[in-house]
Amino acid sequence: MKKSLLFVRGLLYPIAPFLFPCKVMDKDKYQKFDNGQLIITNHLSWMDVAYEVFWIPGYKRFLSKKENEGKGIKRWFLKKVVGVIFVNRDKPELSSMREVISSLQGGEALTVFPEGTRNKVDRSLQPLHSGSALFALRSGVSIVPIVVHHKGKFFKRNYLGVGDRVYLDDLVGKRVDEATLEKATERFREAMQKTLDKLDDWVERKGWKEDKKRKKEEKRQLKKMYKLAKRDYAASKNSK
């Protein structure tokens, strides 16, 4: 699955900036953890997946409701190429649950939508379901919020924001009861909301331009330091 998706992404990457233009806030925060990674994100349209595939580095799988599975080529593509894991929300199948846990414990990154379905109301976070918290507690993986700014449209720029890692160390290993799930789910909500608020501010002040200037200045400083180090090294050799 990983090779198939990376191959498809490579083929489409040249046109992705035109189809799914996107700026990413705090992209440097995203990193691959050795123990697997659970990515929690809001869900406004199917294009949320495209933004993450093309603009967040690395391979990641996605969790989706059973109704999206489809048949024939669509089902094959989503399961075998994209690596989607489908779960029956009303009666979760044990095989699907095992696949989720196995994927995470195997070191893979898995994106879940804690709201449960697409938000068709507005941009505000809807109530979160506890399933994603259950996966995190059972697998003991790292949790990172990645949020989308608004509902995507072809050829229209959108924005993603990478948030700070969510820690559940004090809950992992404890009995996974309703109270524990509520605590974990609330931390997910707080982390996602904090990232959304920061993203809103970043978009309003066009923070990607500031980021570009900062990186350009950092690059300039590194070049300056390299020249100074090179000059000092040459001077030390000549003095011997």
Summary of the structure (lengths in Angstrom):
residues: 240
radius of gyration: 20.9
end to end distance: 59.0
largest distance: 78.2
contacts: 702
relative contact order: 0.16
helix: 52%
strand: 14%
